[in-house]
């Protein structure tokens, strides 16, 4: 999972990057 240190905006940006990666990795 992504770790956000910038608060909600950081979380959103991490999720936008992480979700496609997770689908590609099959995780």
Backbone as CSV, one residue per row, in Angstrom:
resi,resn,N_x,N_y,N_z,CA_x,CA_y,CA_z,C_x,C_y,C_z
1,UNK,0.849,-1.197,0.000,0.000,0.000,0.000,0.881,1.241,0.000
2,UNK,0.373,2.325,-0.557,1.126,3.582,-0.543,1.119,4.197,0.842
3,UNK,2.196,4.900,1.172,2.230,5.625,2.436,2.187,7.108,2.135
4,UNK,1.206,7.793,2.696,1.025,9.214,2.419,1.498,10.023,3.613
5,UNK,2.399,10.984,3.373,2.878,11.859,4.438,2.418,13.288,4.202
6,UNK,1.707,13.509,3.099,1.264,14.852,2.737,-0.206,15.064,3.041
7,UNK,-0.840,14.137,3.748,-2.255,14.302,4.039,-3.123,13.768,2.921
8,UNK,-4.356,14.259,2.822,-5.337,13.696,1.895,-4.903,13.835,0.442
9,UNK,-4.331,14.970,0.064,-3.901,15.146,-1.314,-2.783,14.158,-1.644
10,UNK,-1.894,13.947,-0.702,-0.831,12.967,-0.893,-1.408,11.575,-1.077
11,UNK,-2.424,11.245,-0.277,-3.053,9.929,-0.380,-3.667,9.748,-1.759
12,UNK,-4.369,10.773,-2.220,-5.031,10.688,-3.517,-3.998,10.464,-4.621
13,UNK,-2.909,11.220,-4.584,-1.886,11.081,-5.615,-1.255,9.697,-5.558
14,UNK,-0.981,9.209,-4.335,-0.385,7.878,-4.202,-1.320,6.808,-4.740
15,UNK,-2.617,6.946,-4.445,-3.570,5.936,-4.896,-3.682,5.940,-6.410
16,UNK,-3.666,7.130,-7.016,-3.762,7.218,-8.473,-2.593,6.483,-9.115
17,UNK,-1.419,6.578,-8.498,-0.243,5.889,-9.027,-0.277,4.413,-8.676
18,UNK,-0.717,4.109,-7.443,-0.599,2.748,-6.925,-1.650,1.817,-7.512
19,UNK,-2.873,2.295,-7.683,-3.938,1.403,-8.143,-3.625,0.773,-9.500
20,UNK,-3.218,1.541,-10.521,-2.862,0.912,-11.798,-1.687,-0.059,-11.640
21,UNK,-0.727,0.277,-10.797,0.418,-0.602,-10.588,-0.023,-1.912,-9.969
22,UNK,-0.938,-1.838,-9.024,-1.431,-3.042,-8.359,-2.143,-3.945,-9.364
23,UNK,-2.917,-3.348,-10.255,-3.623,-4.144,-11.262,-2.615,-4.804,-12.197
24,UNK,-1.562,-4.089,-12.575,-0.543,-4.655,-13.452,0.191,-5.795,-12.759
25,UNK,0.433,-5.638,-11.455,1.183,-6.639,-10.704,0.312,-7.807,-10.289
26,UNK,-0.999,-7.642,-10.389,-1.906,-8.694,-9.971,-1.959,-8.835,-8.458
27,UNK,-1.535,-7.788,-7.749,-1.526,-7.834,-6.287,-2.926,-7.562,-5.765
